[in-house]
Amino acid sequence: MIPVALDTETALIGVGNLAPPLTCVSWADVNGSGLYEWTHNETEDRLWDWVQDYQIIGLNIAYDLTVIMTEYPDQLLPVFDAYKNDRVTDIGLRQKLIDIAHGKFRGYRDAMTGSYSKYEYGLAALAERHLQITLDKETHRLHFGELRTVPVSQWPAGAAEYAISDAVMTFKIWQIQEDGFSHLLADQYRQARAALGLHLISCWGIRTNADKIVEFTGTVEGLFEEAVEHCTREGLVRGDGTRDTKKARQHMLDVLEELDAPINRTKSYIPLRRKRDAGEELTKRNLKDLEDPLFGVSCDEEACTGTGDELLISYSRVSSLKTVVQDQIPALWNGTTGPIQPRFDSLVETGRTSCKGYSDEQPTNGYQMHNVRRLPGIRECFTARPGTVYADADYSGLELFTWAQVCLWALGESRLGQALNTGEDAHLILGAELLSCTYEEALARYNEGDEEASEARQFAKIGNFGFMGGMQPPTFRSWARQQFSVKFSEEFSEQIHAAWHTAWPEAQRYFIWIKALCDTGGGYATVNQFLSERTRGLIPFTVVANTFFQGLGADIAKEALFQIQEECYCVPGSALYGSRMVNFVHDEYMLEVPEEIHAANEAADRMVAIMVEVAQKWLPDLNPGAEVALMKHWSKKAKPVRNAEGLLIPWEEKEQAA
């Protein structure tokens, strides 16, 4: 298979336009390089040859190929086929895989000097890193839209060379990666497919509803007033509205002492402490700061909410809700006039994805769609376009299944896997241990609405998802407060931990295996993911314990993402054809599907079928499932609701109230 690097030059992106008009396609391979104008009569034929028969290389290649599919619609099926057949790769994603394998994702800290070297994954950064070449990315980059109707012979000096050089640099970097690191790139094609799936979400975007935003704004203003009043009454906010940070930090220390919890430190504290511990020279001001017990005590939103203390939660809201009003609400309003187009990062260390938040410096309407703030009514601002409803599906307890499958592969047995396959409630199994009764008794009590059994199941659910990665009771207490607003005593945390080990006896052997992996590397391990063979290097015990099952879940979710997108765009006979994905959050997929009830059900059922088929491929010893609900507005409360005919109908808030 002949490799060729491709790069496009286009008009500028803008709101609702992440696949702007094409000006030219540049290329480079082992024999040379060149450029085709979009108007050239050979351009589409040449693209057809490349996409059909070559290995396509690019940097952010999902963008380039989406531009090509938009400019030449006949290329849609061939491009998807190239992705499916492992013929599209991305040097930025390849470099991430290499760096993840070496424990240097996004950079590394020198063990001797303590200095940090940052890595970036754009073409200029990679050219500097691998070729020691500084690329000029400013002179021509923003002007190619103006050249769309201008013959190349009349382009400004250097413009054509600029376009070709991007393809040349891409090909050279690919060669260096191929020559030195091909053994670390087994996962490159799957990651490229996921990047395309995510980019298509961004291209389509998601819309918001003005009435819901007005309602949410009122909620935020009410919460802010309550928080200011609370903090003023307790002395953490002064009469002029400013915050008393000294009193807040002292209250934080008092709360943490009562909780027997560690102090979260500010970013300014950590480098000073490191310098002091290394014996480096500090200023008098630095020394004075370090002597102050309140210096470096973090009172940010995460630290405050993690305590579960109502006063500190109010204190954090005084600041955070201002940010919501200044940034989040304007970003939501953008979605009423044009699509919000989130900027996804398709690969982070865990194998999962991330999403960047709103920035007024971006030419498109961005939003943080992965970690939407936990505020009442904020998700409900997102609404399906006219004529459509959301079909929102996610896997049922995916990480329970992936942890059990890893145990089956590594240890040859899993009580959790057995429970999942027989349809037992994994949370009630652990809940029964907490109740000191049999599973059958706990199930009967739970089904009868017994409050103690319901509470035990809820606590067990927190334990099941907390302890699989090697979390210990002290950390578990803090995590439960942060994630679930639940305060566990030290004794009860120990009890849940012990009960969890009793419920799932494979856990002891699992952690012995993880420890053995780390012991061979002086406390750090380099491991390969099962099936995908993605390498992750120089990671400590708890990260190793998490990465096997978390990474497996990411692999499942990404493959399903691509397959769902393929049927939405490329398979006219599919119930999904014409539907559009508007969000993806780890293992949750949200599509706009036709509003007509039968079409909506067929699309929802097909999405779930794809998800289950993919999961069964990656979890060969288990029977995973998925659940889908219809809704007009996005909501975490939404549940599947069916009519008398058994068809899904859109969930509404009143259904929950009923």
FENMO-V91854 format. One line per field, one symbol per residue. psi: psi as a letter, one per 20 degrees, with the letter a starting at -180 (. if undefined). A space follows every 50 residues. Layout:
psi: ???
This chain:
psi: ppqppqqqprrqrapjnjmrppgrpqqqaiibrappqhipiighgggggg hhirppqrolhhgghhgghghnhiigghghhgghkljprphghghggghg hjkkpjaqpphgiiqpppprjrggghggghilpoqojhgihjjhhijhjp qhijqqpigghgghhghggggggggggghikhijkhjhhghgghhgghhh ggggrqrrpgghggghghgghghggggggghghjjiprhjiqqnhghghg hgggghghilqqppqrhhgghghggghijqpqrhggggghioiipjopkr gggghihjphghggghhhghhghgghggghhghhiiirqpnqoqoipahi iarrpqaqpiiqirorqnigmpqmppighihpqqqpjrrpooqrqolghg ghgggghgghijqohgggghhijqohhhghhhghilrrgggggggghijp hghgghgghhggghihihjjprgghgggghgghjkpoqrgghghgggghg hghniigghghggghhghhikkiqqpqpqpghkpppqlqaghgghhhghg hghggghhghgghghghhhinhiqiipirppiqpnfkppoqorqhpgghg gggghhghgggggghhgimhjrmrrqqqqqqhqppiipqppqahijqpqp qqhhggh.
